[in-house]
Amino acid sequence: MNKKFGSSGEEKSPFDSSAKVLSEDTAPPSDAPAVIPPRKGGTMSWLPWVIFGVIIAILIIGTVILRIKQAKDAASAAKPPKVTPMVNVVPASLTTLQQTLQVTGNLLSNQDINLGSKISGRVASVLVKEGDHVKRGQVVVKLDDKDLKAQVDQARAGVLTALAHVKQAQANYPSTAAQVESGVVQAQSALQQAQAKLRQAQLNEPNQTTSLTSALKNAQEAVNVSQARVTQMQQTATQTDQQTKSAVASAQANVDKAKAALDQVIRGSRAQQIAQAQAAVNLAQAQLSNAKVELDRQKTLFAGGAAAKQSVDTAQTNYDVAKAQLESAQQNLSLMKEGSTSEDVREAQAAYQQAQAALVQAQAGRTQASVAQQDVVSAEAQLAQSKAALRTAQANLAQIPITKENTREAREQVSAAEAALKQAEANRAQLPVAQQNISVARAEVQSAQAQLEQAQVNLAYASITSPVDGVVVKKTTDAGETTSPGVALMEIVALNSVYFEAQISETNIVSVLDRQPVSVTIPSVSTKPFQGYVSDIIPVADPASRQFRVRVTVPTRGKPLTPGAFARGVITTRAIKNTLAVPTDAVHQVDGKSVVYVAVGSGDNITIASRPVKTGMVANDKTQIFSGIAQGDKVIISQEELTPGAKVQLSKYAL
């Protein structure tokens, strides 16, 4: 910066001129703006003002920036930090759902018995009192039984009298009854014998003729068979001789052939055989080369995608076969060049020896021809015997007897036996009367026995027993009183037939079915519930209360139940076992559809997923799920609105 000096040589301030002007000129009014005139004769009089303005501007901008930052910090401090919401989940699991119905009612008894007497009489003693427990069959009342015992004794005497009458009737039965029956049996036997003789005589006439004719026919057939056998034996002898000669010739040819083969083996392979073996090797080599070329071509095509893997496998198989054929041909050529081995010589010698043995065996077969000739001689002898038997049968035809006289005598014997049988059967007319007397006496015995049984039954009725196990509720008679049928002596309630009768409204009766389980609580008996079942549903409602009655059978487990006691019951109307269910609070309605939200993911990356589900029965604060989620899925329980895809964290109390 250039410094400016005054006339005195002192350095002047840039503001001196301005001060001087202000002092020389008249001061402006107080409300007029201050005007700083430029310095006369100077070029840098504006620079301080520029610097001052820049400083002021920087201060203003800094203040604005500071306030903006403070405002942002304040806004950030006022906005709470974003927190991942926490949810509670339970796993979807298999459970048993039960729908129940609460009912109340009273205990009643199926058997409330007014016990009476079946006969009239006087009460001798009463063996129980009100409140006593009685067993089935226990005597509770006894009637006076003196007259009843006398009636039994009288009836027993009547039975003995009737039995005596039966014995007397049987003794009066005619002693000839056995003789009459014996005569009938003998007459029947004689008739059967006479009829048998007649049948035999009638059969003898034609049988003799038939027998002799049959013998002649059989003899003729035997001659024919023998003649045929002679012819067959002659043919067999001829064939055997021819076969023996043919077998010998064939065996001789086999010997010659085996001898030639043995000589060939000893000499070794011929040049022509070696040449043929060499040609087979050359052919096998050519086939192997062709198979190798085809295999390489198929592999190239397969590598380029132009052929299937099956084509390569086929080419590989053909190559392996050609290679095996070449090896076999080479081995055969080697064997040809080496000549016959000692093993080949032994085999050829063995074949020659076998052929010689077969020739000896064929020559030995000549004896069979001699045996066949002997068979011919034997067949001719049999033919001669058959012809002799034929001549004998022809001679017997003249000896047929005439048996008509025997047949006539047999018919007369049958007629006499039939007359004797009719007379014996006529003698039976004497027996029915005696038999009827015995039947009447036996009927009297049955009547007397019936009277005895009735008297014994009446005597048993004098001891009146309890028909059930129960309690004597009321006693209406005492010793010395008279009674008759239809008059109640006491009231007994059976404890083992007590049931629970529940009252059910008409809106709930449709859900109650036969055999449904019921948990019955009877405060007067036990605090623990009894397990029963629905045994009867009364289909008629009470007109006033519109309630239906349902009977529940309650097994007592040894504890007697008191009729009239109050009871509460829980009827299981429906039960589904081993079904997938979730808490009912976890099922939401979204756009008219049932939706369950589940937590998916793990660690810090757990999100909400929406699962549309198909629901079923609702019971025990749980809802049955048919589809949409699987067992083990983490189901979110929340009353708040959930957003699918939002991140959440699981509560530490989540199951």
PyMOL commands that set and color helices and strands:
alter all, ss='L'
color gray80, all
select helices_A, chain A and resi 16-24+47-78+146-171+176-267+271-303+309-338+342-364+366-399+404-430+432-461+495-497+509-511+584-586
alter helices_A, ss='H'
color red, helices_A
select strands_A, chain A and resi 86-91+93-109+112-116+121-126+133-134+139-143+463-465+470-475+482-483+488-494+498-505+517-522+526-537+547-553+566-583+587-590+593-602+605-612+614-619+622-627+634-637+649-650
alter strands_A, ss='S'
color yellow, strands_A
deselect
rebuild
show_as cartoon
